[in-house]
């Protein structure tokens, strides 16, 4: 898809949506439509497309043997995964100089 062209005296610049530009020498094209004319023409073409009635679409689907779905699919609630508690191991003391110290009952000291 391109943006509307920029028309200068000597050249025409066409721009892409992602920033690319193509430059043409303006030799033979002298009557480019304005942006408003182009948008009006696109709007006319859009409005001229026939859209069938909803009931007619349902009838055509039934004749073709295709079922229509009127209800939305129900989503199952997401189940929360229970996290297992970490097993708190007792500290095994192997150092002989701290044999009498019980590290399991220590609490954080408040300042």
Secondary structure, 3 states (H helix, E strand, C coil): CECCCEECCCEEEEEECCCCEEEEECCCCCCCCCHHHHHHHHHHHHHHCCCCCHHHHHHHHHHHCCCCCCCCCCCCCCCCCCCCCCCCCCCCCCCHHHCCCCCCCCCCCCC
